C-alpha cells in the first residue's frame, strides 16, 4: 500500500483476506486439513488457527489489552516461534469447527475495537500487517495444496484466462543504462515492511535484462542438453542438493515420452504450456540455467531499476524518478498483472503488455516470483518493527525473490517488495529472468 488506509478500508481488507482463507480450506476433509508431516507445509488446521492467533497476539492483546479467547492454550498451540514446525501435527489442535469459531471470534473482536475505540498509528500498522500476514498464508495454502495434490481451489473472482494463456512468447533483452538509483521505500507514512526500509542510493553499471521470465520451452532445452548433470553450471551447494534429490527436471514436471512433457497442477495432469514461465524451480536450478545460457541472475538493484526506473535525458538512469509499479503509480488492475489468483495459474509471458516497465520489461509484478542473485540482507540502517522476527532471522540464510506470483495478493505488491526463501526451495511459485 502506498497510502495510509482508513479504518473502513482496513475492515474491508480484513473481511476480504478471510474470505480467501475460507475459500482455500472449507472444501477439504478432515484428513486433508492435517496432511502428512512435511518440512515445507504446515497442517492446515494448525495454520488457519495461527492466522487468527497473529491478530489476537499482536493487536488485540498487545495493543487493545484484550484477553485471549483461548486463554493460555493459544500460546501453547499457535506461537510459530515457540512451537517447532515438526511438532505441529502432534498438538492438541482445536477441531475444525472450533478453529473456525476462533477465527471468527478474533475477527469480530478486532473489528469491534476498530469501530468502537478508534485506531492509533501503531494499531493501524499491526492490523495491516495482520492482513498481509494472512495474505502470505493464503499463498502458502496454495502451494501446500499444490504440494499435496489437493483439488484446484475455486475462487469467487476467477476470470476467463484463454486470451492470456494464448499470448505466446516475449523474447529478447532490453538495455538498461548505468547510473545512480534509489532502491527501497521512502518514509512516506504508509505501511512498509522492515526489510524495504529505507530508500538509499545504489550505483549500477549498464546491463541487459530479459524482457520476460524464462519459459517452459526454454527450460526444456536446458533439460534436454543434460543441464542437470553438468556440474560446470552448478554451484557446490547446488550440486549437493541436486544429487541428494536425484533430480533431472523441475519438481512437478512429468516426462510422458512421445507425448512430451506434462505437469501436475494441483490434482490435474496437464500438458506443459510452452510459453508460460517455468515455475517451481529452486534458486540452484535458476542459477544453473543462467550459467548454461551464458547469462546470470539479476541483482536486486538491477531488478528494481529495470522494474521501476526511467531513463533521463542524458541517457542514464533518472536518479530522481521512481515508479511505484512497473507501469506507473496507479494501483493494479486485472488487465495489468496476473495477481490475486484471478487466472488460477500462470499465463503466457507475452500477456499483460499494459504492465510493462519504462524499459520494456513485462510481468515484473505477478505471474511468477523471480529469483535474484542476492543473498537476503538488511538495507543500511535496518531496524525491526513490532513483529521483530519477520525479516532478521532470515538475513544471510535465504535468497531474494521479487515481483510476486499469480497467487500473490495485489494489495501487498509494489516494486520494492522483497520476498525470501532458502535456495533449495522449489515448491513455491518461483521462476526467474536472465541478466547480462
Secondary structure, DSSP 8 states (H G I E B T S, - for coil): --S---HHHHHHHHHHHHHHHHHHHTTS-HHHHH----SS---HHHHHHHHHHHHIIIIIITTT----TTTTHHHHHH-TTTS-GGGTTSS----HHHHHHHHHHHHHHHHHHHHHH---HHHHHHHHHHHHHHHHHHHHHHHHHHHHT------TT----HHHHT------EEEE--EEEEESB---SS---GGGB--EEEEE--EEEESS--BHHHHHHHHHTTGGG-GGGS-HHHHHHHHHHT-SS-TTEEE-GGG-EEEEETTEEEE--TTBB--S--HHHHHHHHHHTT-EE--HHHHHHHHH--B-TTSSB-TT---SBTTBSS---TTT---TTTTSS--BTT--GGG--TT----SSSSSEEEEEEE----TT----SSTTTTGGGTTTSEEEES--TTS-GGG--TT-EEEE-TT--SSSEE--EE-
